[in-house]
Amino acid sequence: MGTQVPEDAIARPLRQALLDCAAGRMSGVLRVTGHPSGTIHFREGRIIAAETPGAPGLEVILLRSKRLDESGWDAAFAAAAASGSEMRDELVARDLVGVGELQALLRAAVADAVFAMAFGVVDSCRAEPRAVGPLVTLDPGAKAEWLLIETWRRIQLLGSFPDPAGHARVRVVTVPGAMRPGLVLGGGRDELVALSDGRRTPRDLAFALGRGVYATMLQLSRMQADGLILTISGSAASSAEAANGGRPPAPEDGQRTADGLPRRRKDLAGQPGRADGRELPSAFRLLRLRYGEGTTPGGTR
Amino acid sequence: MAEDALLAEMRALRERVAGITGTAVASRDGLIVREDTGGVDPDNLAALAATWLALAQRMSNEVGQGTLREAMTKSSSGCVAIYAVGVRAVLVLIGDEGVDITSLRSESRGSLDAIGALLADSGDQRVPL
């Protein structure tokens, strides 16, 4: 069984495990350990879902991009749980998303998740031939060979940029002066510029905006080539942030306890807390001072 | 006072776990020690974390389940977890929808020891943390 993807193009354990699960017509899960880790769901050798902390799943893509509001998702979830029906059928029956659109989004999400794992570091893969039902599944599932070719294409395209803005550890920051007031970039780039504060990685931006991680990396690479954004390593990001007002609050010395922790003033909330539960009323008093008597903390913001 | 070391430890934790968007350390009576959240109100966060930790520990105690390991909220667009740092401080981790919970749990354990040691180093060595 041949694939057009060169053997060393994609992390070997992942490539081999995908092909083995497909050849064995497995129904079950493939657990991928690495950075990021993830789970790939199979039904009779086809990939029906994939989850990883490295790429947003369907729920994030639908909700964060505002294609769907949360109440609609929750109602479909509750109905599916109560009746034992498929979540995908509930979403479609409620007219929240079309059959074709759902299939396209799921296919994109599966490809994105596999790409995120392949583009990272794969330590090992373990197949568990038993069904673990993912919430929403692709039907019909994707073929492993298609996924491998798609993943390879994506890695190649990102690799064609001199400084691909794609690596997991880099933080993205807008180039100072690149944006003039009133300038609109369009094409989804303005949202990326607005959120590129030096704290977020391309993966974080993808989650924040409900977009695919590959699409986000590709767009960031183009924006980097256009001089709109820069990527910085994690440690450089931290020091840039610190210079930019990162906040060590540091009350004055007189307000610290012997162990260096800040000290609560007696007139506000009594003695510094102890582990015997006396800190509980003290913290409640503080919350009341902050939010006002009788208010619910969560309700005021 | 090893304050920069504390902030560095918190940031290193954020680097190691995909999806952590912010970290904070607060004292058990609800004052902020260090925060790296990128925009969450640190005073409110510290007050809520201290209260929540005390409540969670009392809950564990009430139902006879021993030492509290973690308390977590999961919401439609993320999660917040808290861990006791010794008996005097609390570590707050804020994550997005995709945060790697498994690695958050394993990585935070090492950081708790390091943060506890930094807080102990910063003050009177005789005060047990």
Interface residues (C-beta under 8 A of the other chain):
Chain A: H35 P36 S37 T52 P53 G54 A55 P56 G57 E59 V60 L63 R64 E70 A168 R169 D197 R199 T201 R203 D204 F207 A208 G234 S238 A242 G246 R247 P248 P249 A250 P251 R256 T257 A258 D259 G260 L261 P262 R263 R264 A269 Q271 P272 G273 R274 A275 G277 E279 L280 S282 A283 F284 L286 L287 R290 P297
Chain B: M1 E3 D4 L7 A8 R11 E15 A18 G19 T21 S27 R28 D29 G30 L31 I32 V33 R34 E35 D36 G38 P42 D43 N44 A47 L48 A50 T51 A54 L55 Q57 R58 S76 S77 V87 R88 A89 D96 E97 G98 V99 D100 T102 S103 L119 A120 S122 G123 D124 V127 L129
